[in-house]
């Protein structure tokens, strides 16, 4: 798995779960999807989980990619955690599977 992002902040959204808003480039063609990731918290054991990747519209600002972790709490995804993703997830983020 390759490094995807480092968690700088998280927020909890009812109905969505724990949300991370990374600064990742958006492909021209993108479909929301669920993919496998590995969380590497600072000073703790890494673990794998499912993440939902989807576009949300912000005003102002336009569309932004959000990553949600249903069922995770902030203590399981602390600031400074690294999120790794396999090639299959990275391919979907590039829009290759859209």
GROMACS elastic network, one bead per residue, 0.5 to 0.9 nm:
[ bonds ]
;  ai    aj funct       b0    kb
    1     4     6  0.88992   500
    1    37     6  0.82556   500
    1    38     6  0.77988   500
    1    84     6  0.56598   500
    1    85     6  0.50965   500
    1    87     6  0.70077   500
    2    83     6  0.85698   500
    2    84     6  0.52181   500
    2    85     6  0.55052   500
    2    86     6  0.63072   500
    2    87     6  0.76359   500
    2    90     6  0.86575   500
    3     6     6  0.82144   500
    3    82     6  0.71025   500
    3    83     6  0.62157   500
    3    85     6  0.64859   500
    3    86     6  0.89582   500
    4    24     6  0.88255   500
    4    37     6  0.89981   500
    4    82     6  0.76070   500
    4    83     6  0.56078   500
    4    84     6  0.50980   500
    4    85     6  0.60414   500
    4    90     6  0.80301   500
    5    22     6  0.70833   500
    5    23     6  0.86039   500
    5    24     6  0.84418   500
    5    81     6  0.85564   500
    5    82     6  0.59534   500
    5    83     6  0.53715   500
    5    84     6  0.71212   500
    6    22     6  0.83236   500
    6    79     6  0.79923   500
    6    80     6  0.59128   500
    6    81     6  0.56879   500
    6    83     6  0.60970   500
    6    84     6  0.89488   500
    7    10     6  0.73599   500
    7    20     6  0.70692   500
    7    21     6  0.87151   500
    7    22     6  0.78062   500
    7    77     6  0.78795   500
    7    78     6  0.73876   500
    7    79     6  0.52692   500
    7    80     6  0.52198   500
    7    81     6  0.53163   500
    7    82     6  0.62795   500
    7    83     6  0.74421   500
    8    20     6  0.81560   500
    8    21     6  0.87983   500
    8    22     6  0.83085   500
    8    78     6  0.87051   500
    8    79     6  0.53980   500
    8    80     6  0.62126   500
    8    81     6  0.81946   500
    9    19     6  0.86466   500
    9    20     6  0.66022   500
    9    21     6  0.78801   500
    9    78     6  0.82186   500
    9    79     6  0.59253   500
    9    80     6  0.85323   500
   10    18     6  0.66010   500
   10    19     6  0.54977   500
   10    20     6  0.50534   500
   10    21     6  0.76274   500
   10    74     6  0.71302   500
   10    77     6  0.81205   500
   10    78     6  0.81319   500
   10    79     6  0.75767   500
   11    17     6  0.83903   500
   11    18     6  0.57817   500
   11    19     6  0.52881   500
   11    20     6  0.69542   500
   11    74     6  0.78683   500
   12    16     6  0.77454   500
   12    17     6  0.56348   500
   12    19     6  0.59966   500
   12    73     6  0.79440   500
   12    74     6  0.79853   500
   13    16     6  0.53557   500
   13    17     6  0.53233   500
   13    18     6  0.63584   500
   13    19     6  0.69145   500
   14    17     6  0.61528   500
   14    18     6  0.87256   500
   15    70     6  0.82247   500
   16    19     6  0.74796   500
   16    68     6  0.64962   500
   16    69     6  0.75420   500
   16    70     6  0.60058   500
   16    71     6  0.88184   500
   17    68     6  0.60731   500
   17    69     6  0.55698   500
   17    71     6  0.60408   500
   17    72     6  0.67844   500
   17    73     6  0.79085   500
   18    67     6  0.83358   500
   18    68     6  0.54514   500
   18    69     6  0.50745   500
   18    70     6  0.61972   500
   18    71     6  0.74664   500
   18    72     6  0.60460   500
   18    73     6  0.63344   500
   18    74     6  0.70492   500
   18    77     6  0.85648   500
   19    66     6  0.67535   500
   19    67     6  0.57204   500
   19    69     6  0.64527   500
   19    70     6  0.85830   500
   20    65     6  0.89951   500
   20    66     6  0.59923   500
   20    67     6  0.51771   500
   20    68     6  0.62571   500
   20    69     6  0.83911   500
   21    24     6  0.87202   500
   21    64     6  0.76303   500
   21    65     6  0.64621   500
   21    67     6  0.62748   500
   21    68     6  0.86550   500
   22    64     6  0.85027   500
   22    65     6  0.69266   500
   22    66     6  0.68051   500
   22    67     6  0.76094   500
   23    64     6  0.82174   500
   23    65     6  0.77738   500
   24    64     6  0.86077   500
   24    65     6  0.71936   500
   24    93     6  0.88782   500
   25    65     6  0.84051   500
   25    93     6  0.87314   500
   25    94     6  0.83331   500
   26    29     6  0.82376   500
   26    30     6  0.75604   500
   26    63     6  0.87618   500
   26    64     6  0.77577   500
   26    65     6  0.72032   500
   26    93     6  0.76908   500
   26    94     6  0.74127   500
   26    95     6  0.82937   500
   27    30     6  0.60451   500
   27    93     6  0.73338   500
   27    94     6  0.55948   500
   27    95     6  0.55182   500
   27    96     6  0.87794   500
   28    94     6  0.87137   500
   28    95     6  0.71634   500
   29    94     6  0.83044   500
   29    95     6  0.53127   500
   29    96     6  0.81035   500
   29    97     6  0.88941   500
   29    98     6  0.59825   500
   30    54     6  0.85789   500
   30    55     6  0.83153   500
   30    92     6  0.76555   500
   30    93     6  0.72585   500
   30    94     6  0.77077   500
   30    95     6  0.50241   500
   30    96     6  0.84064   500
   30    97     6  0.82373   500
   30    98     6  0.55043   500
   31    53     6  0.86150   500
   31    54     6  0.73094   500
   31    55     6  0.82086   500
   31    92     6  0.80408   500
   31    93     6  0.86918   500
   31    95     6  0.74806   500
   31    97     6  0.83305   500
   31    98     6  0.56080   500
   32    52     6  0.75065   500
   32    53     6  0.56042   500
   32    55     6  0.67931   500
   32    92     6  0.89565   500
   32    98     6  0.88967   500
   33    51     6  0.84456   500
   33    52     6  0.59111   500
   33    53     6  0.54006   500
   33    54     6  0.66492   500
   33    89     6  0.89332   500
   33    92     6  0.78732   500
   33    93     6  0.89716   500
   34    50     6  0.65092   500
   34    51     6  0.55376   500
   34    53     6  0.60119   500
   34    54     6  0.86241   500
   34    89     6  0.84302   500
   35    49     6  0.84500   500
   35    50     6  0.55324   500
   35    51     6  0.54717   500
   35    52     6  0.65369   500
   35    53     6  0.75662   500
   35    85     6  0.83065   500
   35    86     6  0.88558   500
   35    88     6  0.80807   500
   35    89     6  0.56195   500
   35    92     6  0.87137   500
   36    48     6  0.69762   500
   36    49     6  0.58911   500
   36    51     6  0.62569   500
   36    52     6  0.89676   500
   36    84     6  0.89925   500
   36    85     6  0.67183   500
   36    86     6  0.72755   500
   36    88     6  0.86517   500
   36    89     6  0.68075   500
   37    47     6  0.85180   500
   37    48     6  0.56820   500
   37    49     6  0.56901   500
   37    50     6  0.61269   500
   37    51     6  0.66265   500
   37    83     6  0.65424   500
   37    84     6  0.56007   500
   37    86     6  0.69956   500
   37    89     6  0.78998   500
   38    46     6  0.66902   500
   38    47     6  0.55730   500
   38    49     6  0.63669   500
   38    50     6  0.86091   500
   38    82     6  0.81738   500
   38    83     6  0.57483   500
   38    84     6  0.50106   500
   38    85     6  0.63465   500
   38    86     6  0.85761   500
   39    45     6  0.87134   500
   39    46     6  0.54689   500
   39    47     6  0.54268   500
   39    48     6  0.60895   500
   39    49     6  0.75070   500
   39    76     6  0.88992   500
   39    77     6  0.74814   500
   39    81     6  0.66860   500
   39    82     6  0.59609   500
   39    84     6  0.64831   500
   40    43     6  0.84973   500
   40    44     6  0.71986   500
   40    45     6  0.67740   500
   40    47     6  0.68043   500
   40    48     6  0.88783   500
   40    77     6  0.85160   500
   40    80     6  0.88847   500
   40    81     6  0.54236   500
   40    82     6  0.50331   500
   40    83     6  0.63095   500
   40    84     6  0.77584   500
   41    44     6  0.53549   500
   41    45     6  0.68999   500
   41    46     6  0.63901   500
   41    47     6  0.86999   500
   41    76     6  0.76434   500
   41    77     6  0.65087   500
   41    78     6  0.64782   500
   41    79     6  0.81591   500
   41    80     6  0.69577   500
   41    82     6  0.64474   500
   41    83     6  0.86080   500
   42    45     6  0.83828   500
   42    46     6  0.89913   500
   42    78     6  0.77547   500
   42    79     6  0.83956   500
   42    80     6  0.63943   500
   42    81     6  0.57037   500
   42    82     6  0.80255   500
   49    69     6  0.80672   500
   50    68     6  0.89166   500
   50    69     6  0.69165   500
   50    70     6  0.83303   500
   51    67     6  0.63647   500
   51    68     6  0.56842   500
   51    69     6  0.51273   500
   51    70     6  0.76049   500
   52    66     6  0.80479   500
   52    67     6  0.55273   500
   52    68     6  0.50935   500
   52    69     6  0.65142   500
   52    70     6  0.80544   500
   53    65     6  0.69239   500
   53    66     6  0.59131   500
   53    68     6  0.66668   500
   53    93     6  0.82250   500
   54    64     6  0.83436   500
   54    65     6  0.57230   500
   54    66     6  0.55136   500
   54    67     6  0.65838   500
   54    68     6  0.82940   500
   55    63     6  0.61835   500
   55    64     6  0.55488   500
   55    66     6  0.60836   500
   55    67     6  0.88314   500
   56    62     6  0.81806   500
   56    63     6  0.54882   500
   56    64     6  0.55305   500
   56    65     6  0.64264   500
   56    66     6  0.68256   500
   57    60     6  0.86287   500
   57    61     6  0.76747   500
   57    62     6  0.52712   500
   57    64     6  0.62882   500
   57    65     6  0.88682   500
   58    61     6  0.53544   500
   58    62     6  0.50595   500
   58    63     6  0.60511   500
   58    64     6  0.71585   500
   59    62     6  0.60251   500
   59    63     6  0.86678   500
   61    64     6  0.79094   500
   68    72     6  0.89511   500
   69    72     6  0.56490   500
   69    73     6  0.84498   500
   70    73     6  0.86057   500
   72    75     6  0.82119   500
   72    76     6  0.63120   500
   72    77     6  0.73778   500
   73    76     6  0.55061   500
   73    77     6  0.67731   500
   73    78     6  0.89272   500
   74    77     6  0.51073   500
   74    78     6  0.58210   500
   74    79     6  0.85109   500
   75    78     6  0.55701   500
   77    80     6  0.84733   500
   77    81     6  0.63593   500
   78    81     6  0.58237   500
   79    82     6  0.88709   500
   85    88     6  0.79641   500
   85    89     6  0.59917   500
   85    90     6  0.64233   500
   86    89     6  0.55714   500
   86    90     6  0.64054   500
   86    91     6  0.87419   500
   87    91     6  0.59276   500
   87    92     6  0.86214   500
   88    91     6  0.51833   500
   88    92     6  0.65144   500
   88    93     6  0.88614   500
   88    97     6  0.89970   500
   89    92     6  0.52180   500
   89    93     6  0.63554   500
   89    94     6  0.88419   500
   90    93     6  0.50030   500
   90    94     6  0.63666   500
   90    95     6  0.88302   500
   90    96     6  0.89613   500
   91    94     6  0.51614   500
   91    95     6  0.65379   500
   91    96     6  0.54544   500
   91    97     6  0.66577   500
   92    95     6  0.50367   500
   92    96     6  0.55987   500
   92    97     6  0.51819   500
   92    98     6  0.68459   500
   93    96     6  0.75205   500
   93    97     6  0.84011   500
   93    98     6  0.89741   500
   94    97     6  0.80233   500
   94    98     6  0.87297   500
   95    98     6  0.50930   500
